[in-house]
Amino acid sequence: MADEPAILLCGHGSRDIEAVSEFQNLAKLITKRLPNRFVDHGFLEFARPTIGEKLTQMRNSGISRVEALPGMLFAAGHAKNDIPSVLNNFIADNDGFEISYGRELAIHPKLIAASRARIENAEQNCSEFISREDTLLLVVGRGTSDPDANSNISKVTRMLWEGMNFGWAEVAYTGVTYPLIRPALEKVVKLGFNRIMVFPYFLFTGVLVKRIYDAVNEARENYKDINFSVAKYLGDHPLVVDSFISRLDEITIGKNVMNCQLCKYREQIIGYEHDHGAAQVGHHHHVEGIGTESEQHHHSHNHDKHNE
């Protein structure tokens, strides 16, 4: 409908041009699914347009109502603080402009099904048959400073482990928290499984996903008697698009409620007591819209804790 709010997909942003392209393609896929809605995208950091720039363009074109959706799997600092900070500042500076903020994808049944499909496809592409009983599943997440988001990787892993009957399963992360991917691989090879199936639980490619590939290739060289397989990240699987549509529907019916029960900013979580009650302020102004790797080779600051 012409009077429906515009949709703004809020991405993390990346220095990797492939990751930016994949996020742009997601917006196109959602546009195809919702041909009567105006759909666009903006980024929190590195890539352009930034979220603020895109909101300004929308306002200048006559749009006054927006449904903003975080293009992220889990609610850590980006979805809980950084994006809301941008949105709140824009609302404060633009009287009459309305933004309804949806929730992250979280642990969605369709994402679990998409994960299974990616892993099954990797199995089918293997040159030799090895049973799942003889396979260890290693699910690799992004890694954040939010224990609630990190623990979701463990839950996804458990659901895939039990649902697909792997012999064993472990979790790893690409940064910030532990175990990191390389130490995790060094550990799991000692458990005696014939195959290690690595699944990057990521929406898009990028610096961190390629870090996973590099670590697996190193393990292949060091442990030639073990079969290492890598499933594709979630990407543009149709069930991923379905999950985004589901979160948009929640905004429409007013059920876009983020789970705050274990949020370190709202509750005192062990080890993170100092974050309780912290202000909702963004922390990415220094990398907002600075461009991808091809555009800013000279940029030498270390953003390892949030790079992708």
Secondary structure, 3 states (H helix, E strand, C coil): CCCCCEEEEEECCCCCHHHHHHHHHHHHHHHHHCCCCCEEEEECCCCCCEHHHHHHHHHHCCCCEEEEEECCCCCCHHHHHHHHHHHHHHHHHCCCCEEEECCCCCCCHHHHHHHHHHHHHHHHCCCCCCCHHHEEEEEEECCCCCHHHHHHHHHHHHHHHHHHCCCEEEEEECCCCCCEHHHHHHHHHHHCCCEEEEEECCCCCCHHHHHHHHHHHHHHHHCCCCEEEECCCCCCCHHHHHHHHHHHHHHHHCCCCCCCCCCCCCCCCCCCHHHCCCCCCCCCHHHCCCCCHHHCCCCCCCCCCCCC
